[in-house]
């Protein structure tokens, strides 16, 4: 049981991303798994950098520069954080709901 409480879920990562981007003026409805940072959400490199730092601090992970470059969508970031935080395939119920 204790293991489950330490797993990071998709929803936890999405909440951090939502909170971060909504404060910067991005509409919550636009923040979905398939959304790309620049083309779909209109955030710049500095916003991406600060979001990356916030994800690292919140979930106690390190996102390497090469890995960060590969995180092109909201879903990429969620999947990466869940994976490196030890959550493995830890997804919320309703895994197929990608908010497309």
Secondary structure in CASP SS format (residue, H / E / C, confidence):
PFRMAT SS
TARGET T0000
AUTHOR 0000-0000-0000
METHOD secondary structure of the structure
MODEL  1
X C 1.00
X H 1.00
X H 1.00
X H 1.00
X H 1.00
X H 1.00
X C 1.00
X C 1.00
X C 1.00
X H 1.00
X H 1.00
X H 1.00
X H 1.00
X H 1.00
X H 1.00
X H 1.00
X H 1.00
X H 1.00
X H 1.00
X H 1.00
X H 1.00
X H 1.00
X H 1.00
X C 1.00
X C 1.00
X C 1.00
X C 1.00
X H 1.00
X H 1.00
X H 1.00
X C 1.00
X C 1.00
X C 1.00
X C 1.00
X C 1.00
X E 1.00
X C 1.00
X C 1.00
X C 1.00
X C 1.00
X C 1.00
X C 1.00
X C 1.00
X C 1.00
X H 1.00
X H 1.00
X H 1.00
X H 1.00
X H 1.00
X H 1.00
X H 1.00
X H 1.00
X H 1.00
X H 1.00
X H 1.00
X H 1.00
X H 1.00
X H 1.00
X H 1.00
X C 1.00
X C 1.00
X C 1.00
X C 1.00
X C 1.00
X H 1.00
X H 1.00
X H 1.00
X H 1.00
X H 1.00
X H 1.00
X C 1.00
X C 1.00
X E 1.00
X H 1.00
X H 1.00
X H 1.00
X H 1.00
X H 1.00
X H 1.00
X H 1.00
X H 1.00
X H 1.00
X H 1.00
X H 1.00
X H 1.00
X H 1.00
X H 1.00
X C 1.00
X C 1.00
X C 1.00
X C 1.00
X C 1.00
X C 1.00
X C 1.00
X C 1.00
X C 1.00
X C 1.00
X C 1.00
X C 1.00
X C 1.00
END
